[in-house]
Amino acid sequence: MKKYFVVKTVLIALIAVFFSFDVSGQTLYALKINGKIRSEAVDITAKYQPRLVMGMDQALEFQGTVAKFLVKRKAIEEDETLSPMAKYELLKQLSSKETMAMADVLESYRFQEYMRIKPQIQPILEPTREQEDIWAATSEAN
């Protein structure tokens, strides 16, 4: 009887541990969101707040969405195999996806304002020809 109790307890503990390690996309991004990204997401949200006037819950959801996309942005920016122009194109696509995700966070009137001010708050700078040339020269050398 005691052996059955121990086995049952261990199984319940294993099941609890298994389900606590949710491997959904949200959890994976939460693991990758370090203090620096979290701080950057807070700063970006603070820049939007005077214009969007979000409530506390909405601002936290907005901040979480920003952080999720910052993780992806950093991955693109740090990928040395991509040319500056390839990074630029990927960052534009990512920005579009972020904008679409914000449609689920913001009401339509806030979303319209968000789209209007996003290029000033979160610009994506097109690479210069010089940056492309430097990347080409260094990638050929390797």
N, C-alpha and C positions, 0 to 999 in steps of 0.2 A: 504494500500500500504506500509506504514511504517512497519507494523507488518510482512508482507511478506519479506521485506528486512532484518529485524532482524533475522527471522527464517532462511533465506537463508545464511546469514553471519555466524550464529551459526553452521549450517550444514557443511558449507565449512571448518570452523575452526576445527570441530570435525573430519572431514575426513582427514584434514591435520595432525592433532595430531595422529590419528590412523595409518596413513601410515608412520609417522616419527618414530614410535616404531616398527621397523622391528625386528621380532623375529627369524631371521635366525641364524644359528649356528655361523656365523662370528660375528654378533652383540653381541650375548650372550658371546662369548669369549672376545670381546672387553670390555664388562662391567666388566669381571672378571680380566682383565689384569691391575694389580695395578702398582704403581711406581717401586716397587722392582722387579717384573717380567719384566717390560719394561727395567729396567736397566740391568738386567741379560741377556736379549735378545740382548741388545746393546753390552755387553761385549763378548758374545758368537760370535756374528756376527763379531766383531772386530778381534777375534782370527782366524776366517776363511778368512777374507778379504785379507791378504797378499798372501795367496795361491790361492784364487779363483778370485781375482781382479775383483770384480763386480762393475758395474756402480751404480750410486746413486739410481735409481729406482729399480734395481734388488736387491740391498743391503737392501732397505726398505722392499721389498716383502719377502726377505729371513728372515729379522728380525721379520716381522709379523708372518711368519710361525713358527719360533722358539718360539715366545711368545705364540702362540696358543698351541703349544705342551708343553710348560713349565707349563701352567695352568693345563693341564691334568696330567702332571708329578707330580706336587705339590699335586693334589687331591689323586693320588695313594700313594705318600709318606706319606701323613698325615692320611691315612685311618688306624686307629688302629685295625680294625677287620681283617686285612690281615697279614699273617705271613711274615717274611722277604723274604722267598723263593717265596711266592705268589706275593709279590711286585716286586721282581726281574723278575719273568716271565712276569708280566704285563708291566713292564718297557721295557723289551726286545721287546715285541709286539708293544708297543707305539713307540719305537725307529725305528722299521721297518716301521711303518706307516709314521713317520716323514721323513724318508729317501725317501719313495715313493712320498710324497708330494713335496719334494725338486726336484724331477724329473720334476715337472711342473714349477719350478722356475728357474732352472739352465739349461744351454745348456749341451749337452752330455759330452763335454770335462771337463767342470767345475763339472758336476755331478760325473764323474769318480774320480776326485780329492777329492771331498767332501766325497764320500764313503771311499776313502783310508785314509783320515785324521780324520774322525769322531770319531773312537774309542779313539784317543788320546785327542781330544778336548771335547768330550761328552761321557766319559766312563760310563758303567753301571757295578757297582761293585757287584759281587756275594756275598751274605751274608755268614758269617762264621758260623760254627756249633754252636759256642758260642752264636751268635746273635739269632739263631733259638731256642736254649735251654732257653735263657732268655725270649724270647717271649712266649714260651710254658709255662714256669713257671708262668709268670705274667697273662697269659690268663686263666690258670687253677685256679689261686687265685681269679679271678673275677668271 
